[in-house]
């Protein structure tokens, strides 16, 4: 008798597919199609799948292990819901984030990742 790998068993694969479908439908707006056109609806669903993949990558890069199972609505709150003042300077859109808002990001690697991203954006030269 051969042992099966639980990671590749049909029940686990079905669970992952159902999870992705539930998350895109209920968390990312793929449950309500924009119109009656097949092509537009296909593009809408494809965009929700791209968004799901991006949120999954953000979860793995920036959130602590205990929060990596968070759903899309929670990730939007944890990562994207920061108070900032936006200004346009030398053809760059700059987000000024207060110190208390940066401290709100509770996971130190995520905080350092955002600071490095800010430094890279400030050091980049304008194109055009």
Buried (B, 14 or more C-beta within 10 A) or exposed (E): EEEEEEEEEEEEEEEEEEEBEEBBBEBBBBEEBEEEEEEEBEEBBEBBEEBBEEBBEBBEEBBEEEBEEBBBEBBBEBBEEBEEEEEEEEEEEBEEBEEEEBEBBEBEEBBEBBEEEBEEEEEEEEEE
